[in-house]
Amino acid sequence: MPLRHFRSETDADGILWLSIDKQGSGANTLSDDVVGELESVLDALEAHPPRALVIRSAKDKGFVAGADIAEFVGLGEADGCAKVRRVQRAFDRIEALPLNTASLVHGYCLGGGLEVALATRARIARDDATFGAPEVTLGLHPGFGGTARLTRLIAAPRAMELMLSGRTIDARQAQRLGLVDAVADANGIEALAGRAVLGETRGRPPRPWLSLYNAGPARRLLGASMRRRLGKSVPFAENPAPYALIDLWVRFGGARAQMIEAEAASFARLVAGEVAQARVRTFFERGKRNSDRTRTES
């Protein structure tokens, strides 16, 4: 199958190494054409499953930078919901593959990139990796299943703090939180990822107590506290996204499938709103100016 944005190779152990390499771009973003090609890759993986799968980036600077922000400019609610539901379905298919999967992360792993990594069973990070969910800075919250996956993988209050603040954390911090399973330097990262998907490394022990944070009473209590703190620093009119995220978790945090579905609807309302559209346009125009300046200087 000819691929433009992905490269794949299968090693002697039967591990398929799938490298994301968006054509014509210095960074990987989840544009419509990248997602479409991912769907074709998943068709092939489901029809002929390898022994194991490692998803990585062929870009020097990082894993995946997130969604293609240019595609959000002028996006209406109905089209926005359809867009995020499409990506959600693709990530659900990654998660459902009947084989061991891992993300091998170096450099930045942000927004939709973090949500790619959350869809695999393990996350192996190079020691220069950084992780974050910066969507709130654009007047949005994660929309590709990340709100449900992150609040179950690590302690929900820490997950919510990461998404509400938009801050990034390094590989060692991510490992301590339980977001990352193992960290290695550039020389050992591929071997470590290979051992992980072959079941040759000890996985993180189950942490059933994490589910307590997603129980109804805990969500209502913690959600009220989050709203009070948020109200002291971020007026709703200035950025409704963090309030929408708290409401999403409080209402649906106990039911994963419902939360992912509600996440798409909430994201779509935000992306079509005035606050997000203003921030998205500013982000896109700034990026375009920087790109034009780089071409001029070179």
C-alpha positions, 0 to 999 in steps of 0.5 A, a space after each residue: 500500500 503506497 503511503 505518503 504520511 506513514 512508513 512501516 517496516 517489520 523486523 525479525 521479531 515480527 514487530 511492525 514499526 509504524 513511523 509517522 512522517 507527514 509529507 511536506 511538513 517539519 512536524 507531524 499534525 493530525 490533518 484530515 489527510 493524515 487521519 484518512 491514511 491512518 484509517 487505511 493503515 488500520 484496515 491493513 493491520 486489522 486484516 493482517 495483524 503483526 505480532 506487535 506494533 510500535 508507533 513512532 515519529 520520523 521527525 527529528 524534533 518530536 512525536 506529534 504536535 497535535 491537530 492541524 489548527 488551520 483546519 479549525 479556522 471557520 469550523 462549524 459545530 456540526 462539521 467539528 463534531 464529525 471531524 473529532 468523531 472520525 479521529 476518535 474512531 481511529 484511535 478506538 481502533 488502535 486501542 482495540 487491536 488484538 496485539 501489544 502496542 506501544 508509542 515510542 515518544 521523543 521530543 514533543 508529544 502534545 494535544 492530539 499527539 498525546 491522545 495518539 500515545 494514550 490509545 496504545 497500551 504502553 508509552 516508552 519515552 526518550 529522556 528528552 520527551 515532553 508531554 502536554 494537553 495545551 488545547 485550553 490555550 486555544 479555548 478548547 479541551 482534548 477532543 480525540 478521546 483524551 479526556 476519558 483515557 487520561 483520567 483513567 490512566 493516571 489519578 483524575 485530579 492530576 489529569 484534570 490539572 494537566 488539561 486545565 492548565 495546558 502545562 507540559 511535563 518532562 519524561 521523568 515527571 510523566 513516568 512518576 505520574 504513570 503516564 509513561 511506562 519507561 524512559 531511556 536515552 536515545 541509544 536504548 529507546 528502540 530496544 526498550 520499546 521492542 522488549 515492551 511490546 514483546 512482553 519482556 519487560 515488567 509492566 506497571 502493576 494495576 492500580 485499581 484505587 484510581 477508579 475511586 477518583 472517577 466515582 460520582 461523589 469524588 467527581 462532584 466534590 473535586 469538580 466543585 473545588 476545581 470550579 471555585 479555583 478556576 473562577 478566581 483566575 479565569 472568567 468564563 467569558 474569557 475562556 469557557 473551555 476549562 469550565 466545559 472540561 470540568 462539566 464533562 468530567 463531573 457528568 460523564 467521568 464514570 462512564 468511559 464511552 459516554 464521556 468520549 461521545 460527550 467530549 466530541 459534542 463539547 469540543 464541537 461547541 467550543 471550536 465553533 464559538 467566538 473565543 476558540 475561533 479568535 484564538 485559533 485564527 491568532 495561532 494560525 496567523 502567527 504560525 503562518 508569519 513565522 513560516 513565511 519569515 523562515 522561508 525568506 531568511 533561508 
